[in-house]
Amino acid sequence: MKNTLTISGSPHVHGSWTIEKAMYGVVLAMVPAMLVSFYMFGLGAVRVMLMSIVACMVFEYVIQRYIIKGPVTIMDGSALVTGILLAFNLPTSIPSWMIITGALVAIGMGKMSFGGLGKNPFNPALVGRVFMLISFPAAMTTWPKPIVSRPFFSFQGLDEKVLDSITGPTPLGMLTDGADGTMPEYVNMLMGSMAGSLGEISALALIIGGVYMLARKIITWHIPVAYLLSSFVFAGILWAVDPTQYADPMFHMITGGLILGVFFMATDYVTSPMSAKGQIIFGVGAGVLTILIRVFTPYPEGVSFAILLMNAFTPLINSATKPKRFGEKQPA
């Protein structure tokens, strides 16, 4: 009994990867989208990003140090990733106190209340984002337009007289609400020249980051490919049925937070299935739910809700797709 080996729960991966390498690899992959948001929105985007990152890291430190009284792990990169992802889901006009509130919910309720990294069932950044959307709907759906004639060094607050001239609907908002405005060209949607949250405006920058993570094997192809294909196919079926009522599938691919969710939130190690088969099921479910919510509900964006719903199904998917134990007899 002296040689008894006690191991932690699955999954078990043997290799040189550490939590720090994985998390900082994700951070590096988000740099292109971060730079595009700074260029398009100016110092307002910098303010939101820094406020979100600092708040998430401070709350994680305080909770670990003074409430849980366990080891402090804010340097592992997970709180940094949560802060960036939360900022990516916010408009630049959001007040600072709302950002701090969202960070507290993301870290305190979405992560640390379950015991910290590796134990949370839901993506913390999405928990914070959905809480803010429900609690502060006006502020969370006010979308500043990219800087064109405004000075780069400009902090725009929530003054209504200012917002009337610098905000506008997102492409998904135009589609869902029938809002007035000229729909951006697809090339502008790819490059980021449209109204929206920090991390959703440039599909191209997000794709670059996603390809980097795939190349570095930070993530696998199963969830992104399943998510994209299911979204594209389902949106394509609706478009083929009635192209006058439903948008074409390419529109859904490059607008809103779909690419952001596909590569950076649905692939979260903790809240997605462990097996390849389970990840494909997860991706297909998230893709179909995203289009269903976008098309048939009052919410123009469905990515956050779709991923959180699939997070809830992850334990069931893991159970259903669990591989056979070595030496286990097959059922007769």
Residue pairs with C-beta under 8 A, 6 or more apart in sequence:
10 274
11 274
19 76
19 77
19 78
19 117
20 75
20 76
20 77
22 77
22 218
22 269
23 76
23 77
23 78
23 80
23 81
24 77
24 80
25 213
25 216
25 218
26 77
26 81
26 213
26 218
26 264
27 77
27 80
27 81
27 84
28 212
29 209
29 210
29 212
29 213
29 218
29 263
29 264
30 84
30 85
30 88
30 199
30 209
30 264
31 209
32 202
32 205
32 206
32 208
32 209
33 88
33 198
33 199
33 202
33 205
33 206
33 209
33 260
34 49
34 84
34 198
34 199
35 205
36 191
36 192
36 201
36 202
36 205
37 45
37 49
37 88
37 192
37 198
37 199
37 201
37 202
38 45
38 46
38 49
39 192
40 146
40 147
40 192
40 193
40 201
40 202
41 92
41 144
41 146
41 147
41 198
42 92
42 147
42 150
42 151
42 152
42 153
42 154
43 152
43 153
43 154
43 155
44 92
44 93
44 144
44 154
44 155
44 156
45 92
45 198
47 92
47 96
47 155
48 87
48 90
48 91
48 92
48 94
48 99
48 198
49 83
49 84
49 87
49 198
51 87
51 96
51 99
51 100
52 83
52 84
52 86
52 87
52 90
52 99
52 102
52 103
53 80
53 83
53 84
53 87
54 83
55 83
55 99
55 100
55 103
55 104
56 79
56 80
56 82
56 83
56 86
56 103
56 106
56 107
57 74
57 79
57 80
57 83
59 103
59 104
59 107
59 108
59 112
60 73
60 74
60 79
60 107
60 111
60 112
61 72
61 74
63 107
63 108
63 112
64 70
64 71
64 72
64 73
64 74
64 112
64 116
65 72
67 112
68 112
68 116
70 116
73 116
73 117
76 117
78 111
78 117
79 107
81 125
82 106
82 107
82 111
82 124
82 125
82 128
83 103
85 123
85 125
85 126
85 199
85 264
85 265
86 99
86 102
86 103
86 106
86 125
86 128
86 129
87 99
87 198
87 199
88 125
88 197
88 198
88 199
88 200
88 257
88 260
88 264
89 125
89 126
89 129
89 197
89 198
89 199
89 200
89 257
89 260
89 304
90 99
90 102
90 129
90 132
90 140
90 197
90 198
91 139
91 140
91 141
91 142
91 143
91 144
91 196
91 197
91 198
92 144
92 156
92 198
93 139
93 142
93 143
93 144
93 156
93 157
93 158
93 163
93 167
94 132
94 136
94 139
94 140
95 139
95 157
95 158
98 132
98 136
98 139
101 132
101 135
102 128
102 129
102 131
102 132
103 128
105 127
105 128
105 131
105 132
106 124
106 125
106 127
106 128
106 129
106 131
107 124
107 128
109 127
109 131
110 120
110 122
110 123
110 124
110 125
110 126
110 127
110 128
111 117
111 120
111 124
114 120
114 121
117 270
118 270
119 270
120 270
120 271
121 271
121 311
121 312
121 314
121 315
122 271
122 308
122 311
122 312
123 265
123 268
123 271
123 307
123 308
123 311
125 265
126 265
126 304
126 307
126 308
127 308
129 304
130 304
130 305
130 308
132 139
132 140
133 140
133 141
133 304
139 158
141 173
142 158
142 163
142 167
143 167
143 168
143 169
143 170
143 173
143 195
143 196
143 197
144 156
144 163
144 166
144 167
144 195
145 166
145 167
145 168
145 194
145 195
146 192
146 193
146 194
146 195
146 201
147 154
150 156
150 166
156 162
156 163
156 166
167 195
168 181
168 195
169 177
169 179
169 180
169 181
169 195
170 194
170 195
170 196
170 255
170 256
170 300
171 183
171 184
171 189
171 194
171 251
171 255
171 256
172 255
172 256
172 294
172 300
172 301
173 179
173 300
174 180
174 181
174 183
175 247
175 251
175 300
176 294
176 298
176 299
176 300
177 300
184 193
184 194
186 250
186 251
186 254
188 194
189 203
189 254
189 255
190 202
190 203
190 204
190 254
191 202
191 204
192 201
192 202
192 204
192 205
193 201
194 201
195 201
196 256
197 257
199 206
199 257
199 260
200 255
200 256
200 257
200 259
200 260
203 253
203 254
203 255
203 259
206 259
206 260
206 263
206 264
207 259
207 263
209 263
209 264
210 219
210 224
210 259
210 262
210 263
210 264
213 219
213 263
213 267
214 220
214 221
214 224
219 263
219 267
220 267
220 276
220 279
222 276
222 279
222 280
222 283
223 262
223 266
223 267
223 272
223 279
223 280
223 282
223 283
223 286
224 262
224 263
224 266
224 267
224 283
225 283
226 279
226 280
226 281
226 282
226 283
226 284
226 287
227 261
227 262
227 266
227 283
227 284
227 286
227 287
227 290
228 253
228 262
228 287
229 284
229 287
230 283
230 284
230 285
230 286
230 287
230 288
231 249
231 252
231 253
231 258
231 287
231 288
231 290
231 291
232 249
232 252
232 253
232 287
233 249
234 287
234 288
234 291
234 292
235 246
235 247
235 248
235 249
235 251
235 252
235 291
235 295
236 248
236 249
238 246
238 291
238 295
239 246
239 247
239 248
239 249
246 295
252 258
252 290
252 291
252 294
253 259
256 294
256 300
256 301
256 303
257 301
257 303
257 304
258 290
258 303
260 303
261 286
261 290
261 303
261 304
261 306
261 307
265 303
265 307
266 272
266 282
266 283
266 286
266 307
266 310
271 311
271 314
272 279
272 282
272 311
272 314
273 279
273 281
273 282
273 314
273 317
273 318
273 321
274 318
275 318
275 321
275 322
275 323
277 321
278 314
278 317
278 318
278 320
278 321
281 317
281 321
282 310
282 313
282 314
282 317
285 306
285 309
285 310
285 313
286 306
286 307
286 309
286 310
287 306
289 302
289 305
289 306
289 309
289 310
290 302
290 303
290 306
291 302
292 302
293 299
293 301
293 302
293 305
293 306
294 300
294 301
294 302
299 305
324 330
